[in-house]
Amino acid sequence: MAKPNRIPDYRKLYPEASEEVIAVLKTTERKMQYQEYDLKAEQTIVDQDGQTVTIIPSREDSYERLLEQDEQFAEETDSVEEIAIRSIQYQQLHKALSLLPEDERTLIEQLYFEERTVREIADERGIFHNVIQKQKNRILDKLKKNLKRFQF
């Protein structure tokens, strides 16, 4: 791994390597240093004659360092297009649900909106859970067909 401002003596490390290989190793090490340190570190330039200090900010920063500095990040929000599409999809789903008979709509509401399990509903109704599972699958197929009719 690269260490700042230090290029290893590859001739000592790899005495059998050719000059071309050593040159490639040095170039690669310097590129790694540039990527890992030079881009991420701010530079301070002190002008002795003019007695000024110039700070050049880093061009890149690591997420971890920003977290350590307690930087706040803007929340990722959905685009206007995504919000509009989701709204249309909700309207289509609402229309498809409204076409279902009351007992089927109740089952879907219990499973997906009240987050109840198939077993809970089956126990409550006194029937086997695979009956509820089959009903659910049949209703979902109906909903898919209804949704296809409403798509733009």
Secondary structure, DSSP 8 states (H G I E B T S, - for coil): --BTTB---HHHH-TTS-HHHHHHHHHHHHHHHIIIIITTS-EEEEETTTTEEEEE--S---HHHHHHTT---------HHHHHHHHHHHHHHHHHHHTS-HHHHHHHIIIIIS---HHHHHHHHTS-HHHHHHHHHHHHHHHHHHHHHH--
